[in-house]
Amino acid sequence: MHVFVTGGTGLIGSAVVAELLGNGHTVLALARSDASALAAESAGAEPIRGGLADLDVLRTGVAQADGVIHLAFANDFSSPDAVARAVAEESAALAALGEALAGSGRPFVTCSGTPAVPGRASTEADPVPAEGPMGGRGRAVTEVLELASRGVRSSAVRLPRTVHNEGSGGFAGVLTGIARRTGVSGYPGDGTQRWPAVHALDAAVLFRLALEKAEAGTAWHAVADEGDQVRDIAAIIGRRLGLPVESVPAETYGPLGTIFAADQPSSATLTRQVLGWEPKHPSLLEDLENIQP
């Protein structure tokens, strides 16, 4: 397939582009800057200039493609307003992509986060939240899955709290960045809350499998590690950076505080059984050993 990819030069997107190209697909990559266009071209993709807010560019990309993978998101969590703007931008982009694909039968793979379910690991059957800081994103992804009734082979790959590669990325990467700035490797509460994780290269395989095989209206979990305790994550970060490890207020993490404090393990049993996905790369705790002081 000729695949239109948004967010194709980020940590996850670059892995997805390489996975697609390595398995016989070609890629048209949305590039919002000259640097992104050069990175996409260097990776072997064809760049198309524009950002998520450029809806006409998105429609042009869809018109040239056999399928779409959406990964782009303005990862600005500096304030509630910034999060709301990022969610609104993505929601408008998803709506435009969906309208352009309606009635075509082509695959449309989008992404979201794994949901948190009190008392157990979430599964592919659990709904994503429609309320809270990221509720708008949940509603937009649900609307993408509903495109199944409009002739789109839509699916969603739900990403865990940390998608990592070489010790960086995801919420664990946020913890590392805050530790470097503050001089403390912190965790909210008692640190027993669990975060699921996956290596970016394993996640990339699942995006390809969803593009190729997923039935319309289905959701899948890119989860390799069901749930590592946050204090264990912080302990490795502290050891690698030579910093003390201790509990800090949830407010330390701004709009993400309530999410960081939540217990949110997740399972990928159905994903592995149905799509034949099998993670092969290092776990989060192993990968964090690559953090450089």
Secondary structure, DSSP 8 states (H G I E B T S, - for coil): -EEEEESTTSHHHHHHHHHHHTTT-EEEEEESSHHHHHHHHHHT-EEEE--TT-HHHHHHHHHT-SEEEE-------SSHHHHHHHHHHHHHHHHHHHHHHTTS--EEEEEEE---BTTB-B-TTS---SSSTTHHHHHHHHHHHGGGGGT-EEEEEEE-SEEEBTTB-HHHHHHHHHHHHHS-EEEETTS--EEEEEEHHHHHHHHHHHHHH--TTEEEE--SEEEEEHHHHHHHHHHHHT--EEEE-GGGGGGGHHHHHS---B--HHHHHHH-----S--HHHHGGG---
